[in-house]
Amino acid sequence: MAKKIIIDTDPGIDDVLAILLALSAKPEEIEVLLISLTFGNIEVNNCLRNVVSMFHILEREIQWRRENGQPEGFGTLRAFRPIVAVGAEEPLEDQKLLADYFHGTDGLGGIHTSHPHLTPSEPWEHLFDPTADTDGIKSVETGTGSSEQFYTPSKLPAHKEILRALRENDPDSVTIVAVGPLTNLALAAAEDPETFLRAKEVVVMGGTVNQPGNVTPVGEFNAYADAFAAARVFALTSPNPNSTLPPAKSPNLPLYPAKLSRQLTLRLFPLDITLRHNITGGQFRTAITPLLNAGSPLAEWVSAFMAHTFRTIERLHPGNAGDAAELSLHDPICVWFALTSEDPIWAPSSTSPEDIRIETTGQWTRGMCVVDRRSRHHIDGDEESSSDHGLWLSARSGNRILRMDYSPVENTFGQIIIDRIFG
């Protein structure tokens, strides 16, 4: 039976690769119920345009493969029709940070300007606008919108679609793969924590524990972009979630109920593990060149934004150039885990579950993964100790995060993702 997943994302270059990896699976492997969009790498309206463009390209790619006698691939896309929903435009607290310096202002290296023929020309914005009157506009249900046959647009906010998907499926049957800021998840959990806890697990790309950050010395982008949201989602792994909630500057979201039916299972993929999964410029060029020469629409689209990516990597890291330039596949490795989680080589760190908390108020430490490295005994009783500032030692408090540390594809993942997406 296919695994069911929700992808919460801010596409974004490696986000798009992650979504393509999921949609290229066989239908018996995985079903993508929902693609929920959040601000993050870019503004959320650009995230939506990138996803709509992706479906437009996939429709053309499948047609091209069919006409050229090649296997069509993308079995789960052809078997199931994911919902696409637009979510958070800004973080719960603090100033919004984008990563357009790396991804480009449109998220895909300026592809909508440099390659306008790869962006759908039909109007589609109204499909997601709750105020739009769609009477008289061609219906996507008829399949007459070309690529719209592959997805169902939603006019509900993404966090409500997350809750709907969890209500409509059995408990412990849906995995949420969260590869952007956790704002949509935090909003869903605040609105209906018990429904949110029906998720089998939440797989998070975010944070860094023993490696430097990528936006500050200690902050990884997703955790930094909405530290309050990350802290609220992490808190649901605690026996006492309110003990690790951040002090909100405004009463936007409530405390969690004093008693919840269960704790959240959260698997964290920090930079410590994602930086070990890469694709080189040489790998990509070798794979893509014959497909470009053959006329693959998908190869042309992906090649356009990947060329920008490798140029940016060379500019930011002059020693990482040419065929040796490496792009870290942060988000795709989380999708690959969802696909292959039964592989016993996947394993959390030997110290998991760990009490990892997200710093929200520090001047220099926003988004930092804070762990207690002191050699102190935990307090096993029900009484809280006055010397336990922050409840780091209490058995009744603290988060319980499964920090993933061992992967079966550390040296081969770049080739795996090429083979999966391009067949």
Residue, then its C-alpha position, 0 to 999 in steps of 0.5 A: m500500500a502506498k505511503k501517504i505524505i504531505i509536502d510542506t514547502d517553499p519552492g525553491i531549487d532543492d524543494v522543486l527537486a524534492i517534489l519531483l522526486a516524490l512525484s516520480a515514484k511508483p504509485e505503489e510507493i507513495e501518494v502525495l496528498l497535498i503540497s502546501l506552500t509557505f513563504g521561505n526561500i521566496e515570497v509565497n506567490n512565487c512559490l505558487r508560480n513555481v509549482v504551477s510551472m512544474f506541473h505545466i512542464l510535467e504535462r509536456e514531459i509526459q507527452w514528449r516521452r509518450e511520443n518518443g516511445q519512452p516510459e512515461g514515468f511519474g507513476t504516482l503523479r499519474a495515479f493520484r492528484p495532489i491538492v495544492a494550497v497556499g499558506a503563510e506569507e510571513p513568520l509568526e513573529d519577527q522580521k521576514l527573511l528570504a533566501d532569494y540571494f541563492h534561489g533568485t527572486d523568483g526562486l528558480g534563478g530568474i527562469h520565468t524571465s529568461h525562459p518565458h516559454l516554460t511558464p504557463s501562459e493560461p490564467w491560473e491565479h484565480l484557482f487559488d483566490p478565495t475571493a475570485d468568481t470562477d463562473g465562466i472560467k474553464s473548469v480544472e475538473t474537466g482537465t481542460g487546463s492542460s497541466e491542471q489535470f495533475y493537481t487540484p487547486s485549493k482556495l483554503p489556507a494551507h494549514k486548514e488543508i493539512l488538518r483536513a487531510l489528517r482528519e480524512n485519513d486514518p491516524d498514523s497513516v500520513t507523514i508530513v515532510a516539512v522542508g521550509p519554515l514550519t509556519n503552516l504546521a504551527l498554525a495547524a497545530a495551534e488550531d487543532p492540536e489533536t488532529f495535528l497529532r494524528a500524523k504518523e510523523v513529521v520529517v523536518m529539514g531544519g536546524t543544525v546541531n554540530q555544524p555551523g549555520n548557513v545564514t548565521p554562525v548558528g542558524e540554519f535558514n528554515a529554523y531561522a526564518d520562523a524560529f517561533a513556529a519551529a519552537r512550537v512544533f518541536a514542543l509537541t514532542s514533549p510530555n509537557p508541550n507548554s514547558t518548551l513553548p517560546p515566549a510570544k511577543s503577541p498573543n497570536l497563538p494560544l498555549y496547547p491544552a494541558k493534556l494531549s492524547r499523545q506526543l508528536t514523532l518528529r524526525l529532524f534532518p539538520l545540516d549535519i546530515t543533509l550536507r552529506h548528500n550532494i550532486t555535482g555539476g559534472q554529474f548533472r551535466t553528464a546526465i542532462t546533456p543527452l536529454l537536452n539534445a533529445g528535446s526533453p522539456l523537463a531537462e530544459w526546465v531543470s537545466a535552466f535553474m540548475a545552471h543558475t544554481f551552480r553559478t551561484i555556488e561558484r560565486l559564493h564558494p570560489g573553491n567549489a567550481g566547475d564539474a566539482a561544484e556541489l549542490s547539497l540536496h537538503d530537501p530531497i533527502c527528506v523525501w527519500f527518507a519518506l519513500t524508504s524509511e523501512d531501510p534499517i540503515w536509516a537511524p537517528s543519532s545514538t543520543s536520540p531522542e534528544d531535547i533540542r529546542i529552538e532559540t527564538t529571542g537571542q540577538w545573535t542566536r535566533g533559530m539556534c538548536v540548543v542542546d544541554r551538553r552539561s553532565r548532570h543527572h536527570i530528575d526522575g520524580d514528579e517534583e520540579s527542582s528550583s535549580d533546574h532552570g528551563l526544566w532541562l533535567s526534568a523527566r516531565s519536560g523537554n522535547r523529544i527529537l529524533r535527530m537523523d544521523y545515518s543514511p543508506v545513500e550518503n555517497t550515491f544520492g546525487q545519482i539516485i535523484i537523477d535516475r529517479i527524475f529523468g528515468 
